[in-house]
Amino acid sequence: MSLDILKGLLIPFIDTSTGAACVFLMKGQLNAVVEKILTGFAAGVMVAASVWSLLIPAMEQSSGMGRMAFLPSAIGFSLGTAFLLLLDTLIPHLHMNSKEPEGIPSTLKKNTMMVLAVTLHNIPEGMAVGVVFAAWADRAGSISFGAALALAVGIAIQNFPEGAIISMPLAAEGTSKGRAFLYGVLSGAVEPLGAVLTVMAAGLIVPFMPYMLSFAAGAMMYVVVEELIPEMSRGKHSNKATVFFTLGFVLMMILDVALG
């Protein structure tokens, strides 16, 4: 694995950890409006990344199938959604601002289940970054290094607030700042791990690249629709979240087109 790829895979994780470090600089709970804005921004980035960085390249790579070029994308997208639905059903977790845990019944502590919720969110992001770098490494299709880097940077931008969203509420509820920071870092650790494993398996993945790209897109869209959009739309100030959803979408689209 080249140094360029390793750097690209680590960018999102570094930003998650940097965001988690905000717990040492800020006091109290995140403002509710700020949390909605950050959630909306993250949702916009993920939707744009799913379309511009994953689904469109997947369809381009399937263009030789003629009118059936949609098939790998449709199958991969559906399987990605089903995969996240399965994880969401099985893994015990607790979403922010929720009192009812999801997944199979568990005796895990509240803090642990909150970290697992964010970890679930990060799984498809790690897969997405890994699969585009795997495509570039094996020169599969039209994905350039710039396009892979654009996705990594876009995910990293929205990972910064994610790190803060997990560490600061934990500290506000009484968890020590050091432990809250650690939880924030751990929640993002699944991204580089999943990405590295995906790149290492590139030789096996390349023949199925359109399916894998779409699979990652489906997994990301599941997170957006099941978690982020309901969170940003709940209660007051949803209009602000919608504005930042648009900003996140536009920024990710610009990054992908400009760098890709």
C-alpha positions in Angstrom: 0.0 0.0 0.0 1.5 3.3 -1.1 2.0 6.2 1.3 -0.4 8.4 -0.7 -3.2 5.9 -0.1 -2.4 5.5 3.6 -2.5 9.3 4.0 -5.8 9.5 2.2 -7.3 6.7 4.3 -6.2 8.5 7.6 -7.6 11.9 6.7 -11.2 11.2 7.9 -10.0 9.6 11.1 -7.6 12.5 12.0 -10.5 14.9 11.6 -12.8 12.8 13.8 -10.1 12.8 16.5 -9.5 16.6 16.1 -13.3 17.2 16.5 -13.3 15.0 19.6 -10.5 17.1 21.0 -12.9 20.1 21.2 -14.0 18.6 24.5 -10.8 20.1 26.0 -11.5 23.6 24.6 -15.3 24.1 25.1 -17.5 23.8 28.2 -20.9 22.3 28.6 -23.2 20.8 26.1 -23.3 21.6 22.4 -25.9 24.2 21.5 -29.0 22.5 20.1 -29.0 24.8 17.0 -25.3 24.1 16.4 -25.9 20.4 16.6 -28.7 20.5 14.1 -26.6 22.6 11.7 -23.7 20.1 12.0 -26.1 17.2 11.4 -27.6 18.8 8.4 -24.2 19.6 7.0 -23.0 16.0 7.5 -26.2 14.7 5.8 -25.6 16.9 2.8 -22.0 15.8 2.4 -23.0 12.1 2.6 -25.8 12.4 0.0 -23.5 14.2 -2.5 -20.7 11.7 -1.9 -23.1 8.8 -2.5 -24.2 10.3 -5.8 -21.1 12.0 -7.2 -18.3 9.8 -5.8 -20.0 6.4 -5.8 -23.1 5.9 -7.9 -22.1 7.9 -10.9 -18.7 6.2 -11.2 -20.4 2.9 -10.7 -22.8 3.5 -13.6 -19.9 4.8 -15.8 -18.0 1.5 -15.1 -21.1 -0.5 -16.1 -21.7 1.5 -19.4 -20.7 -1.5 -21.4 -23.9 -3.2 -20.4 -26.0 -0.8 -22.4 -29.5 -0.3 -21.2 -28.8 -2.6 -18.3 -26.0 -0.4 -17.0 -28.2 0.5 -14.0 -28.3 -3.1 -12.8 -25.0 -3.3 -10.8 -25.8 0.0 -9.1 -29.3 -1.0 -8.3 -28.2 -4.3 -6.8 -25.2 -2.9 -4.9 -27.2 0.0 -3.5 -30.0 -2.3 -2.3 -27.5 -4.7 -0.7 -25.7 -1.8 1.1 -29.0 -0.6 2.6 -29.9 -4.1 3.7 -26.4 -4.5 5.3 -26.8 -1.4 7.4 -30.3 -2.4 8.3 -29.0 -5.7 9.6 -26.3 -4.0 11.6 -28.8 -1.5 13.0 -31.1 -4.3 14.0 -28.4 -6.5 15.7 -25.9 -4.1 17.3 -27.0 -2.5 20.6 -26.7 1.3 20.3 -28.2 4.5 21.6 -28.6 7.6 19.3 -27.9 11.0 20.6 -30.9 12.7 22.2 -32.7 9.4 22.4 -33.7 7.5 25.6 -34.6 4.2 23.9 -31.7 1.9 22.9 -31.9 0.1 19.6 -30.6 -3.3 18.5 -30.7 -6.5 20.5 -31.3 -6.1 24.3 -28.0 -5.5 26.1 -26.6 -4.6 29.5 -23.9 -2.3 27.9 -23.5 1.1 29.5 -25.1 4.2 28.0 -21.8 5.7 27.0 -20.7 2.5 25.2 -24.0 2.3 23.2 -23.7 6.0 22.2 -20.2 5.3 20.8 -21.6 2.2 19.0 -24.3 4.4 17.4 -21.6 6.7 15.9 -19.5 3.7 15.0 -22.4 2.3 13.0 -22.6 5.7 11.2 -18.9 5.5 10.4 -18.8 2.0 8.9 -20.2 3.0 5.5 -17.9 6.0 5.4 -14.8 3.9 5.9 -16.1 1.5 3.2 -16.7 4.3 0.8 -13.2 5.8 1.2 -11.6 2.3 1.0 -13.4 1.3 -2.2 -12.6 4.4 -4.1 -8.9 4.2 -3.2 -9.0 0.5 -4.2 -10.5 1.5 -7.5 -7.8 4.1 -8.1 -5.0 1.8 -7.0 -6.0 -0.9 -9.5 -6.9 1.7 -12.1 -10.4 0.4 -12.2 -12.7 2.6 -14.3 -12.4 6.3 -14.4 -11.7 7.0 -10.7 -8.7 9.3 -10.3 -6.6 9.9 -7.3 -8.1 13.4 -7.1 -11.6 11.9 -7.0 -10.6 9.5 -4.2 -8.9 12.3 -2.3 -12.0 14.5 -2.8 -14.2 11.8 -1.1 -11.7 11.4 1.8 -11.6 15.2 2.3 -15.4 15.5 2.1 -15.9 12.8 4.7 -13.2 14.3 6.9 -14.9 17.7 6.8 -18.1 16.3 8.2 -16.2 14.0 10.6 -14.9 17.0 12.5 -18.3 18.0 14.0 -19.1 14.3 14.5 -16.1 13.9 16.8 -17.4 16.9 18.8 -21.0 15.7 18.8 -19.9 12.4 20.6 -17.3 13.7 23.0 -18.9 16.9 24.3 -22.3 15.5 25.3 -20.5 12.7 27.1 -18.4 15.2 29.1 -21.5 17.3 29.9 -23.1 14.2 31.4 -20.2 13.6 33.8 -17.7 11.6 31.8 -14.1 12.8 32.3 -12.8 14.9 29.4 -10.0 12.4 28.7 -12.4 9.5 28.5 -14.9 11.5 26.4 -12.1 12.3 24.0 -11.1 8.6 23.8 -14.7 7.6 23.1 -14.8 10.1 20.3 -11.5 8.8 18.8 -12.7 5.2 19.1 -16.0 6.0 17.3 -14.0 7.0 14.2 -11.4 4.1 14.4 -13.6 1.8 12.3 -13.2 4.1 9.3 -9.4 3.6 8.6 -9.7 0.0 9.7 -12.4 -0.7 7.2 -10.8 1.3 4.5 -7.4 -0.4 4.9 -9.0 -3.9 4.7 -10.9 -2.8 1.6 -7.8 -1.6 -0.2 -5.9 -4.8 0.8 -8.7 -6.8 -0.8 -8.6 -4.7 -3.9 -7.7 -7.6 -6.2 -10.8 -9.4 -5.1 -13.0 -6.3 -5.2 -12.1 -4.9 -8.6 -14.1 -7.3 -10.7 -17.2 -6.3 -8.7 -16.3 -2.6 -8.4 -19.6 -1.1 -9.6 -21.4 -3.3 -7.1 -19.0 -2.2 -4.3 -19.2 1.5 -5.0 -23.0 1.3 -5.0 -23.0 -0.9 -1.9 -21.1 1.8 0.0 -23.6 4.4 -1.4 -26.6 2.4 -0.2 -25.0 2.0 3.3 -24.3 5.8 3.5 -27.8 6.7 2.4 -29.3 4.4 5.0 -27.5 6.4 7.7 -28.7 9.7 6.2 -32.4 8.7 5.9 -32.7 6.6 9.1 -30.6 8.8 11.4 -29.4 12.2 10.2 -32.5 13.6 8.4 -34.9 12.7 11.3 -32.5 14.3 13.8 -32.1 17.5 11.8 -35.8 17.8 11.1 -37.0 17.3 14.7 -38.3 20.3 16.6 -37.3 23.9 16.0 -34.6 25.3 13.7 -35.0 22.5 11.1 -34.8 25.3 8.4 -31.2 26.1 9.5 -30.3 22.4 9.3 -31.8 22.3 5.8 -29.7 25.3 4.7 -26.5 23.6 5.9 -27.6 20.3 4.3 -27.5 22.3 1.0 -24.1 23.8 1.8 -22.7 20.3 2.6 -24.1 18.9 -0.6 -22.8 21.7 -2.7 -19.3 21.6 -1.1 -19.0 17.8 -1.6 -20.1 18.2 -5.2 -17.6 20.9 -5.9 -14.8 18.9 -4.3 -15.6 15.8 -6.4 -15.9 17.7 -9.7 -12.9 20.0 -9.1 -10.5 17.4 -7.8 -11.9 14.4 -9.7 
